[in-house]
């Protein structure tokens, strides 16, 4: 089974703009958006962490804590998806991706769901 971690924008989560990361979780269950790559295979989200705020330097630390929580359960992470909140809105996205890639040895995927409208009005 593929085990996926999500990295979500701290500010979006604090302001409750995306309650409970529902869109990413639904997209994963439906295998839509960037989660389409898991169609036909067993995969699940095993944890969601925040980026740590701008510029995302603490994201690797948060992923390390998740790894520590999963390890005694015999679980690990096979892929990390950046939430659509980061993919679509974060001006520090490239820095964040670089911080994560420097510290982890799993695939980092830029994106989650495709449910965000292209414009506000």
C-alpha positions in Angstrom: 0.0 0.0 0.0 1.2 3.5 -0.8 1.3 5.7 2.3 0.9 9.4 1.6 1.6 12.5 3.7 0.1 15.9 3.0 1.7 19.2 3.7 -0.8 22.0 4.1 -0.5 25.7 4.4 -0.4 26.8 8.0 -2.2 30.0 7.4 -5.0 28.4 5.4 -5.6 25.9 8.2 -5.4 28.4 11.0 -8.0 30.6 9.3 -10.2 27.6 8.6 -10.3 28.3 4.9 -10.2 24.6 4.1 -11.9 22.9 7.0 -10.3 19.5 7.9 -8.4 19.4 4.6 -11.7 17.9 3.2 -11.0 18.6 -0.5 -7.6 16.8 -0.4 -9.1 13.9 1.4 -12.0 13.6 -1.0 -9.8 13.9 -4.0 -7.6 11.1 -2.6 -10.6 8.9 -2.0 -11.9 9.6 -5.6 -8.4 9.4 -7.0 -8.8 12.8 -8.7 -6.3 15.6 -9.3 -2.7 14.7 -8.5 -4.1 11.6 -6.7 -5.1 10.1 -10.0 -1.7 8.5 -10.1 -2.9 6.0 -7.5 -5.9 4.7 -9.5 -6.0 1.0 -9.3 -3.7 0.7 -6.4 -4.1 0.7 -2.6 -3.1 4.0 -1.1 -4.1 6.2 1.8 -3.2 9.4 3.6 -1.4 8.5 6.8 -0.8 12.1 8.0 -1.2 15.8 7.4 1.3 18.3 8.6 1.5 22.1 8.2 4.3 23.8 6.3 5.3 25.7 9.5 4.4 29.1 8.1 6.3 31.2 5.5 8.9 30.3 4.1 8.3 26.7 5.0 11.6 26.0 6.8 9.9 23.9 9.5 8.1 21.6 7.1 10.9 19.0 7.3 10.7 19.1 11.1 6.9 18.5 11.0 7.5 15.6 8.6 10.1 14.2 11.0 7.6 14.3 13.9 5.1 12.5 11.7 7.7 9.9 10.9 8.3 9.4 14.7 4.6 9.0 15.3 4.2 6.4 12.5 7.3 4.4 13.2 6.1 2.6 16.3 2.9 1.7 14.3 5.1 0.0 11.7 4.1 2.7 9.1 6.2 5.0 6.9 5.7 7.5 4.1 6.1 6.7 0.4 5.1 10.0 -1.1 4.5 13.6 0.1 1.9 15.8 -1.6 1.8 19.5 -1.2 -1.8 20.6 -0.6 -3.5 22.6 -3.3 -3.5 25.5 -0.8 0.3 25.6 -1.3 0.4 24.7 -5.0 -2.1 27.4 -6.0 -1.3 30.2 -3.5 2.1 30.0 -1.9 4.7 32.4 -3.2 7.3 30.4 -1.3 6.4 27.1 -2.9 9.7 26.4 -4.6 11.6 27.1 -1.4 9.3 24.8 0.5 9.8 22.0 -2.0 13.6 22.5 -1.8 13.5 22.4 2.0 11.6 19.1 2.0 13.6 17.5 -0.8 16.9 18.2 1.1 15.6 16.2 4.1 13.5 13.4 2.7 14.2 10.5 0.4 10.6 10.1 -1.0 8.9 11.6 -3.9 7.5 15.1 -3.4 4.4 15.8 -5.5 3.3 19.4 -6.2 -0.5 19.3 -5.7 -3.5 17.6 -4.4 -7.1 18.3 -5.6 -8.3 20.3 -8.6 -11.4 21.7 -7.0 -10.1 25.3 -6.6 -11.9 27.6 -9.0 -9.6 29.5 -11.4 -11.0 32.9 -10.4 -12.8 34.3 -7.5 -15.6 36.1 -9.4 
